[in-house]
Amino acid sequence: MTQARWHRLVQAVALGFGIGLAVISIHAGIVWTDGQVYWMAAERLRFGEALYPSAGDPEVAFYKYAPWFAWAWVPFTYLPEPLVAIGWTVAMLGAWSVPLPAAMRAGWQGRSIAFLAGPPMLVAALGGNVQPAVVAALWAWLDRRWGPVAVGLSASLQVFPILFVVTDAARRDWTRAAVGLSVAVLLWLPALAYGITNYPEIIGGVLSLWRFSPVAYAGVVALVVVWAWRQRSWSAASLLVLVATSARFIPYHLGYLLCSRPRPERSSPTGLGPP
C-alpha cells in the first residue's frame, strides 16, 4: 500500500469512527438538551433553590459546572427560552467551526483529527453543550497571553483541561502554570458553599477505563503525564487530557485533540507577553 493510500485509509477510518461516535451520542433528543441544564440551573439560582440538589432527585437536571457559569446564565432566564435556545445553539455551532479549518489544513494527520472529533463535537453543539466553546478557547489561547486564564476557565467547566498546565510546568513556566491552577481553584471554591458535595459527579460509563480498573486508569494517566512532560508540547497535553477523560469518557471529549495543532513558541520568558 502506498503512503498516499495509507493516509486516505486512516482518514476514512477516522471519519467512520467520528460519525459512529456521533450517532451513539444521540439519545432521546439532540437539540437544547445540555443547554436546558444550564437554563434550569440558572432558574434555580434565580428563585433561591439549590444549585446542586440531591443526586437522588429525579426532577432536577444534573448541573456539574462551577457556580459562576450558572450565574452567567441568570440574565438569559428573563428572555423567552426558545430565543435563548436558538441563540446559544448558533453560538456553539460557531465555536465548533473555529478550530476545524486549521485542522483540515494541517495535512492528513490534522484532517484525521478533524474527521474523528468533528462529528461528535457537532452533536454537542446542537445539544447546546459548552464543550465547543471550551475547545475553541483552548485552541485559540493556549500559548498566548491569556492561555492560563483559558485553561482555568475551561477546567471550571470540564475539569480535565487543567492538565494543560503540565506543558507550562514542563517548560519551567511556573507563573503560567500557577495562574491556570489558581483560576480553576478560585472558580470551583464557591461550589462548596452551594452544596456540590450533595450531588457528586458520576464516574463510569460504557467507555470508562476507571470503571474497568481504577488502578489501570491511574497507571495509564501517570504514564501519559510523564510522556507529556518530556514532550513539552500542546499536542502531548491534548492527548493527556483526552486520556484523563476516560474516567468518564464522552465522545465530544475527542475535541481536545483539535488543540494539538502546532503553536509558535513564546517570545517572553514567562509566556505572559505577546506570542
Secondary structure, 3 states (H helix, E strand, C coil): CCHHHHHHHHHHHHHHHHHHHHHHHCCCCCCCCHHHHHHHHHHHHHCCCCCCCCCCCCCCCCCCCCHHHHHHHHHHHHCCHHHHHHHHHHHHHHHHHCCHHHHHCCHHHHHHHHHHHHHHHHHHHHCCCCHHHHHHHHHHHCCCCCHHHHHHHHHHHHCHHHHHHHHHHHCCCHHHHHHHHHHHHHHHCHHHHCCHHHCCCCCCCCCCHHHHCHHHHHHHHHHHHHHHHHHCCHHHHHHHHHHHHHHCCCHHHHHHHHHHCCCCCCCCCCCCCCC
